[in-house]
Amino acid sequence: MGNLPRYTLSHNERRDQWELRHDNSRRLVESFEHKADATAGGSLSAALGTKGGSVKIKKMDGVFQEERTFPRSADPRSSKG
């Protein structure tokens, strides 16, 4: 995963929406009304574009849930999953 850009999907309580942000710049990439909108149907992949990246997905309470790599072919072979 060395050269992939890193992003985090987390809930913004003040705006009551899920936000995908770039980890280094904290720049908002895209926002979603529901977490399911972000994680289903290729929405994250579309938001990241052709360059792809690694997305850390947090639960509503901010605890880490899972990490996904886009495109899937960029996922390191040594990872679980």
MMTF fields as JSON, N, C-alpha, C and O atoms, coordinates in Angstrom:
{
  "mmtfVersion": "1.0.0",
  "mmtfProducer": "UNKNOWN",
  "numBonds": 323,
  "numAtoms": 324,
  "numGroups": 81,
  "numChains": 1,
  "numModels": 1,
  "chainsPerModel": [1],
  "groupsPerChain": [81],
  "chainIdList": ["A"],
  "bondAtomList": [4, 2, 8, 6, 12, 10, 16, 14, 20, 18, 24, 22, 28, 26, 32, 30, 36, 34, 40, 38, 44, 42, 48, 46, 52, 50, 56, 54, 60, 58, 64, 62, 68, 66, 72, 70, 76, 74, 80, 78, 84, 82, 88, 86, 92, 90, 96, 94, 100, 98, 104, 102, 108, 106, 112, 110, 116, 114, 120, 118, 124, 122, 128, 126, 132, 130, 136, 134, 140, 138, 144, 142, 148, 146, 152, 150, 156, 154, 160, 158, 164, 162, 168, 166, 172, 170, 176, 174, 180, 178, 184, 182, 188, 186, 192, 190, 196, 194, 200, 198, 204, 202, 208, 206, 212, 210, 216, 214, 220, 218, 224, 222, 228, 226, 232, 230, 236, 234, 240, 238, 244, 242, 248, 246, 252, 250, 256, 254, 260, 258, 264, 262, 268, 266, 272, 270, 276, 274, 280, 278, 284, 282, 288, 286, 292, 290, 296, 294, 300, 298, 304, 302, 308, 306, 312, 310, 316, 314, 320, 318],
  "bondOrderList": [1, 1, 1, 1, 1, 1, 1, 1, 1, 1, 1, 1, 1, 1, 1, 1, 1, 1, 1, 1, 1, 1, 1, 1, 1, 1, 1, 1, 1, 1, 1, 1, 1, 1, 1, 1, 1, 1, 1, 1, 1, 1, 1, 1, 1, 1, 1, 1, 1, 1, 1, 1, 1, 1, 1, 1, 1, 1, 1, 1, 1, 1, 1, 1, 1, 1, 1, 1, 1, 1, 1, 1, 1, 1, 1, 1, 1, 1, 1, 1],
  "groupList": [{"groupName": "MET", "atomNameList": ["N", "CA", "C", "O"], "elementList": ["N", "C", "C", "O"], "formalChargeList": [0, 0, 0, 0], "bondAtomList": [1, 0, 2, 1, 3, 2], "bondOrderList": [1, 1, 2], "singleLetterCode": "M", "chemCompType": "L-PEPTIDE LINKING"}, {"groupName": "GLY", "atomNameList": ["N", "CA", "C", "O"], "elementList": ["N", "C", "C", "O"], "formalChargeList": [0, 0, 0, 0], "bondAtomList": [1, 0, 2, 1, 3, 2], "bondOrderList": [1, 1, 2], "singleLetterCode": "G", "chemCompType": "PEPTIDE LINKING"}, {"groupName": "ASN", "atomNameList": ["N", "CA", "C", "O"], "elementList": ["N", "C", "C", "O"], "formalChargeList": [0, 0, 0, 0], "bondAtomList": [1, 0, 2, 1, 3, 2], "bondOrderList": [1, 1, 2], "singleLetterCode": "N", "chemCompType": "L-PEPTIDE LINKING"}, {"groupName": "LEU", "atomNameList": ["N", "CA", "C", "O"], "elementList": ["N", "C", "C", "O"], "formalChargeList": [0, 0, 0, 0], "bondAtomList": [1, 0, 2, 1, 3, 2], "bondOrderList": [1, 1, 2], "singleLetterCode": "L", "chemCompType": "L-PEPTIDE LINKING"}, {"groupName": "PRO", "atomNameList": ["N", "CA", "C", "O"], "elementList": ["N", "C", "C", "O"], "formalChargeList": [0, 0, 0, 0], "bondAtomList": [1, 0, 2, 1, 3, 2], "bondOrderList": [1, 1, 2], "singleLetterCode": "P", "chemCompType": "L-PEPTIDE LINKING"}, {"groupName": "ARG", "atomNameList": ["N", "CA", "C", "O"], "elementList": ["N", "C", "C", "O"], "formalChargeList": [0, 0, 0, 0], "bondAtomList": [1, 0, 2, 1, 3, 2], "bondOrderList": [1, 1, 2], "singleLetterCode": "R", "chemCompType": "L-PEPTIDE LINKING"}, {"groupName": "TYR", "atomNameList": ["N", "CA", "C", "O"], "elementList": ["N", "C", "C", "O"], "formalChargeList": [0, 0, 0, 0], "bondAtomList": [1, 0, 2, 1, 3, 2], "bondOrderList": [1, 1, 2], "singleLetterCode": "Y", "chemCompType": "L-PEPTIDE LINKING"}, {"groupName": "THR", "atomNameList": ["N", "CA", "C", "O"], "elementList": ["N", "C", "C", "O"], "formalChargeList": [0, 0, 0, 0], "bondAtomList": [1, 0, 2, 1, 3, 2], "bondOrderList": [1, 1, 2], "singleLetterCode": "T", "chemCompType": "L-PEPTIDE LINKING"}, {"groupName": "SER", "atomNameList": ["N", "CA", "C", "O"], "elementList": ["N", "C", "C", "O"], "formalChargeList": [0, 0, 0, 0], "bondAtomList": [1, 0, 2, 1, 3, 2], "bondOrderList": [1, 1, 2], "singleLetterCode": "S", "chemCompType": "L-PEPTIDE LINKING"}, {"groupName": "HIS", "atomNameList": ["N", "CA", "C", "O"], "elementList": ["N", "C", "C", "O"], "formalChargeList": [0, 0, 0, 0], "bondAtomList": [1, 0, 2, 1, 3, 2], "bondOrderList": [1, 1, 2], "singleLetterCode": "H", "chemCompType": "L-PEPTIDE LINKING"}, {"groupName": "GLU", "atomNameList": ["N", "CA", "C", "O"], "elementList": ["N", "C", "C", "O"], "formalChargeList": [0, 0, 0, 0], "bondAtomList": [1, 0, 2, 1, 3, 2], "bondOrderList": [1, 1, 2], "singleLetterCode": "E", "chemCompType": "L-PEPTIDE LINKING"}, {"groupName": "ASP", "atomNameList": ["N", "CA", "C", "O"], "elementList": ["N", "C", "C", "O"], "formalChargeList": [0, 0, 0, 0], "bondAtomList": [1, 0, 2, 1, 3, 2], "bondOrderList": [1, 1, 2], "singleLetterCode": "D", "chemCompType": "L-PEPTIDE LINKING"}, {"groupName": "GLN", "atomNameList": ["N", "CA", "C", "O"], "elementList": ["N", "C", "C", "O"], "formalChargeList": [0, 0, 0, 0], "bondAtomList": [1, 0, 2, 1, 3, 2], "bondOrderList": [1, 1, 2], "singleLetterCode": "Q", "chemCompType": "L-PEPTIDE LINKING"}, {"groupName": "TRP", "atomNameList": ["N", "CA", "C", "O"], "elementList": ["N", "C", "C", "O"], "formalChargeList": [0, 0, 0, 0], "bondAtomList": [1, 0, 2, 1, 3, 2], "bondOrderList": [1, 1, 2], "singleLetterCode": "W", "chemCompType": "L-PEPTIDE LINKING"}, {"groupName": "VAL", "atomNameList": ["N", "CA", "C", "O"], "elementList": ["N", "C", "C", "O"], "formalChargeList": [0, 0, 0, 0], "bondAtomList": [1, 0, 2, 1, 3, 2], "bondOrderList": [1, 1, 2], "singleLetterCode": "V", "chemCompType": "L-PEPTIDE LINKING"}, {"groupName": "PHE", "atomNameList": ["N", "CA", "C", "O"], "elementList": ["N", "C", "C", "O"], "formalChargeList": [0, 0, 0, 0], "bondAtomList": [1, 0, 2, 1, 3, 2], "bondOrderList": [1, 1, 2], "singleLetterCode": "F", "chemCompType": "L-PEPTIDE LINKING"}, {"groupName": "LYS", "atomNameList": ["N", "CA", "C", "O"], "elementList": ["N", "C", "C", "O"], "formalChargeList": [0, 0, 0, 0], "bondAtomList": [1, 0, 2, 1, 3, 2], "bondOrderList": [1, 1, 2], "singleLetterCode": "K", "chemCompType": "L-PEPTIDE LINKING"}, {"groupName": "ALA", "atomNameList": ["N", "CA", "C", "O"], "elementList": ["N", "C", "C", "O"], "formalChargeList": [0, 0, 0, 0], "bondAtomList": [1, 0, 2, 1, 3, 2], "bondOrderList": [1, 1, 2], "singleLetterCode": "A", "chemCompType": "L-PEPTIDE LINKING"}, {"groupName": "ILE", "atomNameList": ["N", "CA", "C", "O"], "elementList": ["N", "C", "C", "O"], "formalChargeList": [0, 0, 0, 0], "bondAtomList": [1, 0, 2, 1, 3, 2], "bondOrderList": [1, 1, 2], "singleLetterCode": "I", "chemCompType": "L-PEPTIDE LINKING"}],
  "groupTypeList": [0, 1, 2, 3, 4, 5, 6, 7, 3, 8, 9, 2, 10, 5, 5, 11, 12, 13, 10, 3, 5, 9, 11, 2, 8, 5, 5, 3, 14, 10, 8, 15, 10, 9, 16, 17, 11, 17, 7, 17, 1, 1, 8, 3, 8, 17, 17, 3, 1, 7, 16, 1, 1, 8, 14, 16, 18, 16, 16, 0, 11, 1, 14, 15, 12, 10, 10, 5, 7, 15, 4, 5, 8, 17, 11, 4, 5, 8, 8, 16, 1],
  "groupIdList": [1, 2, 3, 4, 5, 6, 7, 8, 9, 10, 11, 12, 13, 14, 15, 16, 17, 18, 19, 20, 21, 22, 23, 24, 25, 26, 27, 28, 29, 30, 31, 32, 33, 34, 35, 36, 37, 38, 39, 40, 41, 42, 43, 44, 45, 46, 47, 48, 49, 50, 51, 52, 53, 54, 55, 56, 57, 58, 59, 60, 61, 62, 63, 64, 65, 66, 67, 68, 69, 70, 71, 72, 73, 74, 75, 76, 77, 78, 79, 80, 81],
  "secStructList": [7, 6, 6, 1, 7, 3, 3, 3, 3, 3, 3, 3, 6, 6, 6, 6, 3, 3, 3, 3, 3, 3, 6, 6, 6, 7, 7, 3, 3, 3, 3, 3, 1, 1, 2, 2, 2, 2, 2, 1, 6, 6, 2, 2, 2, 2, 2, 2, 7, 6, 6, 7, 3, 3, 3, 3, 3, 3, 7, 6, 6, 1, 7, 3, 3, 3, 3, 3, 3, 3, 1, 4, 4, 4, 1, 7, 6, 6, 1, 7, 7],
  "xCoordList": [0.815, 0.0, 0.858, 0.326, 2.121, 3.071, 2.74, 2.744, 2.454, 2.287, 0.838, 0.579, -0.102, -1.512, -1.889, -1.461, -2.687, -3.205, -4.115, -4.784, -4.136, -4.939, -6.094, -5.941, -7.252, -8.468, -9.16, -8.896, -10.056, -10.851, -12.308, -12.625, -13.194, -14.635, -15.126, -15.034, -15.646, -16.123, -17.376, -17.687, -18.083, -19.33, -19.049, -18.316, -19.637, -19.548, -20.862, -21.893, -20.827, -22.055, -22.684, -23.908, -21.866, -22.389, -23.205, -24.249, -22.728, -23.432, -24.344, -25.109, -24.274, -25.053, -24.919, -25.906, -23.648, -23.362, -22.036, -21.243, -21.805, -20.566, -19.644, -20.056, -18.383, -17.449, -16.208, -15.632, -15.819, -14.592, -13.555, -13.704, -12.492, -11.453, -10.086, -9.801, -9.241, -7.852, -7.117, -7.241, -6.357, -5.704, -4.666, -4.599, -3.865, -2.804, -3.333, -2.942, -4.21, -4.68, -5.998, -6.385, -6.694, -8.018, -9.04, -10.111, -8.704, -9.599, -10.793, -10.635, -11.981, -13.201, -13.247, -13.186, -13.355, -13.43, -14.885, -15.267, -15.701, -17.126, -17.86, -17.284, -19.139, -19.967, -21.173, -21.63, -21.676, -22.787, -23.795, -23.424, -25.07, -26.111, -26.072, -26.253, -25.836, -25.801, -24.508, -23.936, -24.055, -22.846, -23.043, -22.122, -24.232, -24.532, -24.392, -23.995, -24.713, -24.559, -23.095, -22.778, -22.216, -20.779, -20.156, -19.291, -20.584, -19.908, -20.495, -19.884, -21.643, -22.29, -22.218, -22.112, -22.279, -22.438, -21.255, -21.427, -20.062, -18.886, -18.753, -17.999, -19.46, -19.403, -18.021, -17.546, -17.369, -16.027, -15.044, -14.214, -15.14, -14.258, -14.435, -13.455, -15.668, -15.947, -15.419, -14.912, -15.532, -15.066, -13.542, -13.011, -12.841, -11.379, -10.84, -9.705, -11.637, -11.218, -10.258, -10.14, -9.572, -8.699, -7.433, -6.835, -7.013, -5.8, -5.981, -5.027, -7.21, -7.515, -6.963, -6.611, -6.891, -6.372, -6.807, -7.493, -6.401, -6.746, -7.709, -7.425, -8.852, -9.881, -10.077, -10.4, -9.878, -10.188, -11.629, -11.996, -12.438, -13.843, -14.057, -13.688, -14.663, -14.918, -16.395, -17.248, -16.684, -18.064, -18.595, -17.851, -19.875, -20.515, -19.82, -19.755, -19.299, -18.655, -17.171, -16.482, -16.668, -15.293, -14.295, -13.11, -14.742, -13.859, -13.618, -14.541, -12.372, -12.004, -12.818, -12.937, -13.375, -14.162, -13.408, -13.219, -12.975, -12.281, -11.504, -11.655, -10.664, -9.914, -10.097, -10.026, -10.334, -10.534, -9.534, -9.166, -9.098, -8.156, -8.827, -9.477, -8.668, -9.224, -8.108, -7.367, -7.92, -8.61, -8.142, -7.076, -8.936, -8.648, -7.31, -6.66, -6.912, -5.642, -4.445, -3.358, -4.617, -3.528, -3.387, -2.463, -4.289, -4.246, -3.01, -2.792, -2.183, -0.988, -1.352, -2.338, -0.586, -0.872, -0.803, -1.452, -0.04, 0.139, -0.993, -0.985, -1.972, -3.04, -4.105, -4.302, -4.792, -5.908, -7.099, -7.448, -7.714, -8.893, -8.611, -9.501],
  "yCoordList": [-1.189, 0.0, 1.251, 2.354, 1.118, 2.2, 3.516, 4.555, 3.51, 4.751, 5.178, 6.195, 4.439, 4.793, 5.956, 6.009, 6.888, 7.954, 7.347, 6.344, 7.949, 7.43, 8.384, 9.605, 7.775, 8.524, 7.916, 6.773, 8.704, 8.216, 8.595, 9.737, 7.613, 7.837, 7.843, 6.831, 8.974, 9.083, 9.951, 10.683, 9.854, 10.595, 11.975, 12.101, 13.0, 14.362, 14.65, 14.849, 14.673, 14.862, 16.227, 16.345, 17.248, 18.602, 18.733, 19.384, 18.118, 18.178, 16.985, 16.967, 15.982, 14.76, 14.108, 13.813, 13.893, 13.229, 12.489, 12.745, 11.577, 10.815, 11.522, 11.88, 11.729, 12.48, 11.648, 11.0, 11.685, 11.051, 12.153, 13.076, 12.054, 13.084, 12.481, 11.35, 13.257, 12.874, 12.989, 14.006, 11.966, 11.949, 13.059, 13.66, 13.342, 14.345, 15.767, 16.551, 16.108, 17.496, 17.747, 18.9, 16.679, 16.772, 17.398, 17.827, 17.449, 18.002, 17.073, 15.857, 17.654, 16.888, 16.442, 17.265, 15.13, 14.577, 14.436, 14.827, 13.872, 13.697, 13.459, 12.964, 13.817, 13.566, 12.735, 12.792, 11.959, 11.045, 11.195, 11.452, 11.032, 11.143, 9.966, 10.141, 8.774, 7.561, 6.803, 6.909, 6.044, 5.236, 4.203, 3.926, 3.639, 2.641, 3.236, 2.537, 4.518, 5.176, 5.21, 5.088, 5.373, 5.464, 4.107, 3.986, 3.087, 1.788, 0.846, -0.18, 1.153, 0.246, 0.801, 2.01, -0.093, 0.304, 0.995, 1.673, 0.85, 1.454, 2.946, 3.605, 3.5, 4.94, 5.401, 6.447, 4.627, 5.006, 4.948, 5.841, 3.912, 3.769, 4.939, 5.475, 5.327, 6.455, 7.762, 8.607, 7.936, 9.162, 9.279, 10.384, 8.152, 8.167, 8.304, 8.74, 7.938, 8.067, 6.977, 5.947, 7.204, 6.186, 5.972, 4.899, 6.964, 6.845, 5.873, 5.229, 5.775, 4.857, 5.337, 6.506, 4.412, 4.745, 3.748, 2.769, 4.008, 3.177, 3.957, 5.093, 3.348, 4.039, 3.34, 2.153, 4.09, 3.584, 3.969, 5.139, 3.004, 3.244, 3.162, 2.178, 4.215, 4.26, 4.041, 4.288, 3.577, 3.434, 4.795, 5.776, 4.857, 6.107, 6.724, 7.948, 5.885, 6.392, 6.712, 7.073, 6.587, 6.945, 5.813, 6.011, 4.628, 3.473, 2.874, 2.776, 2.474, 1.876, 0.611, -0.246, 0.494, -0.676, -1.566, -2.756, -0.987, -1.766, -0.84, 0.381, -1.448, -0.698, -1.368, -2.592, -0.552, -1.068, -0.404, 0.756, -1.153, -0.644, -0.598, -1.559, 0.518, 0.695, 1.094, 2.012, 0.507, -0.691, -1.894, -1.876, -2.905, -4.09, -4.735, -5.362, -4.582, -5.165, -4.528, -5.105, -3.345, -2.668, -3.152, -2.74, -4.024, -4.569, -5.439, -6.319, -5.22, -6.044, -7.501, -7.783, -8.403, -9.829, -10.313, -11.302, -9.652, -10.113, -9.686, -10.045, -8.925, -8.447, -9.516, -10.389, -9.438, -10.335, -9.827, -8.652, -10.644, -10.19, -9.957, -9.569],
  "zCoordList": [0.0, 0.0, 0.0, 0.128, -0.134, 0.034, -0.644, 0.016, -1.943, -2.678, -2.857, -3.501, -2.314, -2.476, -1.571, -0.418, -2.082, -1.215, -0.145, -0.391, 1.024, 2.132, 2.444, 2.461, 2.689, 2.974, 4.189, 4.563, 4.801, 5.922, 5.703, 5.37, 5.897, 5.849, 7.288, 7.983, 7.737, 9.114, 9.171, 8.232, 10.287, 10.459, 11.056, 12.037, 10.455, 10.967, 11.686, 11.043, 13.011, 13.79, 13.557, 13.504, 13.42, 13.247, 11.96, 11.945, 10.896, 9.609, 9.383, 8.42, 10.264, 10.179, 8.804, 8.13, 8.41, 7.147, 7.253, 8.158, 6.327, 6.259, 5.286, 4.183, 5.691, 4.869, 4.556, 5.431, 3.297, 2.843, 2.729, 1.928, 3.541, 3.563, 3.296, 3.69, 2.616, 2.385, 3.722, 4.404, 4.105, 5.421, 5.6, 6.672, 4.587, 4.743, 4.778, 5.642, 3.857, 3.75, 4.473, 4.664, 4.88, 5.5, 4.546, 4.975, 3.246, 2.227, 2.036, 1.934, 1.988, 1.761, 0.307, -0.607, 0.1, -1.249, -1.662, -2.765, -0.766, -1.043, 0.265, 1.234, 0.282, 1.462, 1.043, -0.098, 2.007, 1.768, 2.898, 4.043, 2.568, 3.58, 4.55, 5.755, 4.02, 4.84, 4.566, 3.481, 5.546, 5.382, 4.28, 3.511, 4.204, 3.176, 1.773, 0.841, 1.619, 0.324, -0.097, -1.28, 0.868, 0.585, 0.311, -0.556, 1.039, 0.957, -0.08, -0.38, -0.631, -1.593, -3.003, -3.209, -3.954, -5.35, -5.993, -7.006, -5.443, -6.051, -5.826, -6.542, -4.853, -4.593, -4.155, -4.597, -3.285, -2.841, -4.001, -4.166, -4.79, -5.942, -6.909, -7.425, -7.148, -8.042, -7.464, -8.202, -6.141, -5.495, -5.568, -5.67, -5.515, -5.552, -6.966, -7.159, -7.947, -9.332, -9.757, -9.093, -10.864, -11.438, -10.629, -10.7, -9.867, -9.068, -7.903, -7.466, -7.407, -6.313, -4.985, -4.828, -4.025, -2.709, -1.669, -1.965, -0.449, 0.685, 1.574, 1.953, 1.908, 2.691, 4.028, 4.078, 5.117, 6.45, 6.743, 6.629, 7.115, 7.395, 8.897, 9.538, 9.453, 10.887, 11.168, 10.315, 12.367, 12.807, 13.225, 13.245, 13.558, 13.955, 15.175, 15.292, 16.086, 17.3, 17.089, 18.043, 15.854, 15.543, 15.665, 15.396, 16.065, 16.19, 14.805, 13.996, 14.536, 13.266, 13.001, 13.876, 11.799, 11.426, 10.436, 10.689, 9.306, 8.285, 7.367, 7.413, 6.53, 5.54, 4.185, 4.069, 3.166, 1.808, 0.875, 1.062, -0.133, -1.116, -2.481, -2.894, -3.177, -4.516, -5.466, -5.116, -6.609, -7.046, -6.239, -5.624, -6.256, -5.443, -5.824, -4.987, -7.059, -7.514, -6.818, -6.826, -6.213, -5.504, -4.076, -3.374, -3.627, -2.271, -2.133, -2.966, -1.095, -0.936, -0.68, 0.002, -1.206, -1.076, 0.353, 0.692, 1.202, 2.587, 3.512, 4.69, 3.008, 3.884, 4.098, 3.252, 5.245, 5.509, 4.708, 4.824, 3.924, 3.187, 1.82, 1.063]
}
